[in-house]
């Protein structure tokens, strides 16, 4: 039997506010355990939650960015369950009336096609604390610093049909929330994570199969591997006469498998009811319009502009807009090198991004500023150095040895563009290689590359390659006369 995979994701994006969703306690990462949980976060008697207005603005911005309906009226509810790191015995969330409803996101598939993924809803809620199972001699430690941290939970329709589609969708959301400035997207710190709802059904059947939920996936690689494993597990079960049980599962990356955590709860298990301490959230049309006007240029629009206005390929534009910080770096370099979009794109997405990836750095940590890179590429454009020498200079700039001009001067890397000096050198090389010269004149064109290589070797890469080609063609083939020759 042919099986079809059905996937929906619930993404939790931690909103980038300085204080928590219902209290003034700090959301800063890395504090000593239990030093950032105040009386409100702990639900102590007599305290009342007060909604952080900034989370409403951030949720509204997300809703507008995914072409969703931003609800003029939304309600906070209590989601009741017991867990050691949930001090109040309930989580404040939104249930029947979320702040964002029915949006959509377009993702790019591996074959170049695009696919629309429906967004069911996005709602605001508070995070729970954290249970720590190591270093406590068989006991569990509870850190409540994270309790009350604002989350935007983004729930997709079950529109994805493979693990790769799920990763593409999650990456697109990851990029979007960073462009909007509402989440730092730091998956290692838990700022961006997801639960995956996975089921399979016979291909062509409309009814959905029994789903399992894989909790707390915090890397794109783990998401793909966890879904792939779970799909195979469910298919094996069904094909051997078993049944898939609706449950919550955890992914173990060390064993590359999912395992049962608990039976899957239904909404009525949580006994949702409107939180009596919080008024409904009412948003005016004027507020929504104000947020709309403050939206940054979104990644899809920026990518299209890079293609139509700058003449970049869709591939290059996609690489450069994958993160807001990278696109802004690219544009800052280009602002100093007007008309050189392709050269700048090649360097930013190639040499620069490759070095960042190799050293595990973010663009914000790059030791070569946009202005410094522009200074280097200006020397390539004006033929002071070749592209090959530019890579050597870039490595020195990365190591903190100075600006491009300082390094070029200190290391004597300036490109040789003196026709007289190159003429004499080329004559020597031709004289030293008479057989190759004769074969080239007889029609063996590939040997031109041999002579170019010999000149570049003799000048330690400093000769202007274009000028070398021109002079060699003139001397060996009688064509390509350089400027000033008769």
Buried (B, 14 or more C-beta within 10 A) or exposed (E): EEBBBBBBBBBBBBBBBEBBBBBEBBBEBEEEBBEBBBEBBBBEEEBEBEBBEBBBBBBBBBBBBBEBEBBEEBBBBBBBEEEEBBBBEBBBBBBEBBBBBBBBBEBBEEEEEEBEBBBBBBBBBBBBBBEBEEEEEEEEBBBBBBBBBBBBBBBBBBBBBBBBBBBBBBBBBBBBBBBBEBBBBBBEEBBBBBBBBBBBBEEEEEEEBBBBBBBEBBBBEBBBBBBBBBBEBBBEBBEEEEEBEBBBBBBEEEEEBBEEBEEBEEEEEBEBEBBEEBEEBEBEEEBBEEBBEEBBEBBBEBBEBBBEEBEBEEEBBBBBBBBBBBBBBBBBBBEBBEEBBEBBBBBBBEBBBEBBEEEEEEBEEBEBEBEBBBBBBBBBEEBBBBBEBBBBBBEBBBEEEBBBBBBBEEEEBBBBBEBEEBBEBBEEBBEEBEEBBEBBEEEEEEBBEBBBEBBBEBBEBBBBBEBBBBBBBBBBEEEBEBEEEE
